């Protein structure tokens, strides 16, 4: 009997093209996943409101991992089958909100304390227009990107040496910083890999057997996720370079960037 399959995917630069956020080239693979009833979990640094909007666009009905693993959203209809007994106070708009990091307010308090000693800026210090300029998003979409609950994207403007000291300071406050496609992300001691492990266990309960798990990503903040699965796919950047790590020497390297590469990689890995 074949093992059930589950798929985890990063968004920006992976399922979504880096420059225009388009995903239309991935439609064949998305349709195949739907036909075969393979769960597709979106895993991103994006906020819950951004991801819920995209989830509706994609016609997706599976759990979401937001803000680099700081928050998991699970649709209420899936709770029983995934073995989750949720506190009703954790359910909002028919989603169970599983917080795994630290509240943004706590993160901003620490960053405010460190700001006089290091050169950086975060979304909290930017206008919506500035966020739009940095991200390439429309002002409306940029506003959604700023509605964070458990992390803070920052633009680093200081030296590499200062960055090392900054990391050490964050650790003292039980925070970490990870590099994404466009920004560094300051967050609690959690990551995409932790969230993926949690959902792998949930789907083992759902299927009654350990699923074969696939993950796709393109950036350093995807490493923890890619290392947790049975089959990893790396989506290359526009210049042909791609994420490298000794633990991923057997990963599938997509032949193209963005959604087109994602489409090929998904179809290749699920047919293996």
N, C-alpha and C positions, 0 to 999 in steps of 0.2 A: 504493500500500500504506500502510495506517495505521501510524503510529509506535506502538510498544509504550508502555504507560503504567506509571509507578510513582508511588506516593503516600507522602508523609511526613506524619506528624501528631504534634503536641504532644498531651499527655494532659490534665492538670488544666486545667479551664476550656475545653477544646476537645472531644476525644472523650469525656472524663469531665466530668460536671457539677461545677461548682466546689464546691458545698456538700455534696453527698452522694456524689460519685464514681460515680454511676450512668451506665451507657452503653447502657441498653436501648433508648432512642429511636433509637440509631444502627444497630439490627439490620438494617433493610432495605438500607442502603448497604453494611454489612459483608458481607451475603449476596451482593450484586451484585459486589463486588470479588472474592469467592471464586469465584463462577460464571464471571467473566471472566478469572480467573487473573491479576489485577493485584496485584503485590506491595504490601503495606502495611507500611511501616516506622514503628514507634513511636519517637518522639524526645522525650526528657523529661529533667527534672532528677532523676527518680527513680533509685534504685539498681538494680543488676542483679537482686538478689533480688526486689525489688518488681515489676520489669517482667517477669521470668520468670513470676511468679505470674499477672499480668494476661494475659500472652501465652497461657498455658494456658486461662484463662477464655474468651478471645476465639477460641481455636482458631487462632491465628496461627502461621505457620511461617517468617516472614521475619526479616531482621536487626533488631537493636535498637540504638538510640543512647541510652546512659545518661549520667546526670550532665552534662547540657547539652553533650554532644559529647566529654566527656573519655574515654569508653570506648565502643567498638563491639563488640557481640557478634554473631558470625556463626555460624549453625548449621553443624556440620561437613559435612553432606551437600551444602551449597551451595558449599563452598570451591572445588572444581575448576571449576564452571561460572562462578564469579565471577573466576576467574583468580588465586586466592590460594594461594601455597605457604606454608603455616603451619609455624612451628616447633612441634613436638609439645609443647614445654614451655608453649606459649601456649594449649593446648587443655585445657579443663576441663569435665567433664560434657557432652561433645559440642558445646561452643561454643568458637570461636576468640575469645580476648580480645585485642582490638586497643586497647592503651592509647595515648592521644593527649595526655593532660595530665600533671600531676605527681602523685606519690603523696600521699594524704591526710596521711600523717605529716609530710611536708615542708611542706604547707600549714599544718597545726596548729602546727608549730614557729614559723613566721612570725607567725601570729595570736597565739600566746602572747607573743611579743616585743612586739607592738603593743597588747596588751590594756591595759597600764597607762595608755596615752595616749589611748585612745578608748573610748567607751561602746557596746559591742555584746556580743551573746552568740551562740554557735553551738551546733549539736546536740551537739558534744563536751562542752559545759558544762551540758547539760540532762539531766534524768532522762527516762526513757521516758514517764512521765506528763506531763511538761512538753511534750515533743514532741507527744504526743497532743492536749494542750490547744491548742497552736498550730496544728496541722494539721487537727484534727477527725477524725483517724484513731483506730481502736481501738488499745489498748496493743500488741496483737500486730503490727498493721500499722505502728505507730510505731517499734517495735523494728527492723523491716525497713528503714524509712526512715533509720535511724541507721547502717546497715551500709554506709557509704560507702567508696569506694576511691580517688577522685581529685578530690574537691571537698568543700566545707563550706558548708552553708546558714547564714546569719547573720541575726539580727534587729538592725537598726540603731537605736540609741537616742540618737545624738548629733546634732549640728547639720549642716545642709547644707555649711557651710564645712569642718567637720571631715571630712565624707565625701570632699570633694575631696582633702584632704591624705592621707586614708587610701588613696584610689585611687593617688595618687602613690607612697606607700610600697610598696604592693603591686607596682606596676610595676617598682620597683627589684629585686624578688625574682622577676621573671618570672611574676607572678600578675596576674589581672584579677578584676573583680567585675561581675556582671551581675544585673539585676533580673528576678526571676520573678514568678509570680502571688502568692505569699505571702512569699517571702524574697529576700534577696540571696544570690548564690552566688559564693563565692571559688574560683577554679580556675586551672589553667595557661593558657597563651596558646593556647587553642583555643576553639571554639564549635560550635553546632549546624550553622552553615553549612559549616565545614570537614568535618564528618562527612558532611553531605549531598553535598558535592562528591565525596568519596571513594566514596560508594555510587553516585552517578550514573555515575562512571567504571567501577565494578565491573559495573553493569548494562548499560552499553554493551558491555562484553566479553561478558556473558551473552547479550544479544540480537543482537549483531553489528550494532547500530545504536543511535544516541543515543536514549534513551527520552524521551517527553514526561513531564515531572515536575510533580507537583502537591504543594503543601504547605499545611497548615492550622495556624493558631496563634492565640493571643489576647494574648500578653504581650511586653514588650520583649525578653526573652531568646529570642523566636522570630524576631526581625527578620532575623538573619543567615541563618536557614534560608529564610524567605519570599522573600528577595532572590535566592536561588540557583536558583529553579525557573521553569518556563515559565508556570505559573498558580498564583497564591496566593489563599488564602481566609482571611479574618479573621473569627473568631468573636467576637461582641460580649459585653460584660459584662452583668450582671443589670440595671444601671441604663440600659442602651442605649448607653453609650459604647463606643468600640472603639479599638484600636491604630491609630495614624496615623503615616505617614511618607511623604515626597515620593516615595520609590522605589516605593511601593505604591499609586500613584493609580489603577492599573487592577485592583487586587485585588477579588475578589468578596467582598462583605460579607454574611455569613449573616443571615437574617431573625430568627433566634432565638439564644439563648445555648446553650452546652453541647452535649450529644449531639444534641438535635433540630436545632440549627443546623448541626452537623457533618454530619448525615445529608443535609440539603438541599444543602449546599455540595458534598459529594462527588458526589452524583447529578447535580447541575448541571454540574460541571466535567468529569466523565468523559464526559458526553453531548455536550459541546462538540466 
